[in-house]
Amino acid sequence: MRRVLVATAAAALLSAGAPQVAAAHTPLKRLSPRPGTTHDGVGTVRATFKGRVTAATLVVRTASGRKVSGAARLVDGRRAVRVRLRRPGRGTFRASLRWLSPDGHPADRAWTFRIR
């Protein structure tokens, strides 16, 4: 009888926790330009999410730390954030992304790309 109660309690805990884990944050769907890629020119950097986000920031900097992105804008029904680049020139760039899911969970991601 005790084994049945323990198994039932464990199953209840696992099933109760599953939706919370799945809804922990809004995941990324796509980054543009893709991480590690090289391009002849880049005018806009964009992150697309699998769902809506509450807030997001996106900043692009050169390898030396100079900011080359304008203001971040939420677009596509709050399912994407984008920035326009201002005279990025050539080299390696680091995009830093932070976002807040509707359930309050913050997340971040950074990636690099190159312009030749």
C-alpha positions in Angstrom: 0.0 0.0 0.0 2.8 2.4 0.9 4.5 1.8 -2.5 1.2 2.7 -4.3 1.0 6.0 -2.3 4.6 6.9 -3.0 4.2 6.1 -6.7 1.0 8.1 -6.9 2.5 11.1 -5.1 5.6 11.0 -7.4 3.4 10.9 -10.5 1.3 13.8 -9.2 4.4 15.9 -8.5 5.9 15.2 -12.0 2.7 15.9 -13.9 2.0 19.1 -11.9 5.5 20.4 -12.6 5.5 19.6 -16.3 3.4 22.5 -17.5 5.4 25.0 -15.4 8.6 23.8 -16.9 7.2 24.0 -20.4 6.0 27.5 -19.8 9.2 28.7 -18.1 10.1 31.1 -20.9 9.3 32.0 -24.4 12.0 30.3 -26.5 13.8 31.7 -29.5 12.7 30.6 -33.0 15.3 32.3 -35.2 18.2 34.7 -35.2 19.2 36.8 -38.1 21.9 36.9 -39.1 22.5 33.4 -37.9 25.3 32.9 -35.3 28.7 32.4 -36.8 27.8 33.5 -40.3 29.6 35.9 -42.7 27.8 38.5 -44.9 28.7 41.1 -47.4 26.5 43.6 -45.6 23.9 43.6 -42.7 21.4 46.3 -42.2 19.1 44.8 -39.6 19.5 42.3 -36.8 16.5 40.4 -35.7 15.4 37.8 -33.1 12.1 35.9 -33.6 10.4 34.1 -30.7 8.1 31.1 -30.7 5.5 33.2 -28.8 4.9 36.7 -27.6 7.3 38.4 -25.2 6.6 41.2 -22.7 9.8 43.2 -23.4 13.1 42.8 -25.2 16.4 44.6 -25.8 18.9 43.9 -28.6 22.2 45.6 -28.9 24.9 45.1 -31.5 28.5 46.1 -30.8 31.8 45.9 -32.7 34.7 43.7 -31.4 36.1 46.8 -29.7 32.7 47.5 -28.0 31.4 50.4 -30.1 27.6 50.3 -30.3 26.4 50.1 -34.0 22.7 49.4 -33.4 19.8 51.8 -33.1 16.8 51.5 -30.7 15.3 48.0 -30.4 11.7 47.6 -31.6 9.2 44.9 -30.8 7.5 43.9 -34.1 5.2 41.2 -35.5 2.8 41.2 -32.5 5.6 41.2 -30.0 7.0 38.0 -31.5 10.2 39.6 -32.7 12.6 42.3 -31.9 14.8 44.1 -34.4 17.4 46.8 -34.6 18.9 48.7 -37.6 22.6 49.0 -37.8 24.3 52.3 -38.2 27.5 52.2 -40.3 28.7 48.9 -39.0 31.7 48.7 -41.3 33.6 45.4 -41.5 34.6 42.9 -38.8 33.1 40.8 -36.1 30.0 41.9 -34.3 28.3 40.7 -31.1 24.6 40.8 -30.7 23.3 40.7 -27.1 19.6 39.9 -26.6 17.6 40.0 -23.4 13.8 39.3 -23.2 11.1 38.9 -20.6 8.4 36.2 -21.1 4.8 36.9 -20.2 5.2 34.7 -17.1 8.0 36.9 -15.8 11.0 34.8 -16.6 14.0 36.7 -18.1 16.3 35.1 -20.7 19.3 36.2 -22.7 21.4 35.1 -25.6 24.4 36.5 -27.3 25.9 35.6 -30.7 28.5 36.8 -33.2 28.5 37.3 -36.9 30.9 38.8 -39.4 30.6 41.5 -42.2 33.3 41.3 -44.9 
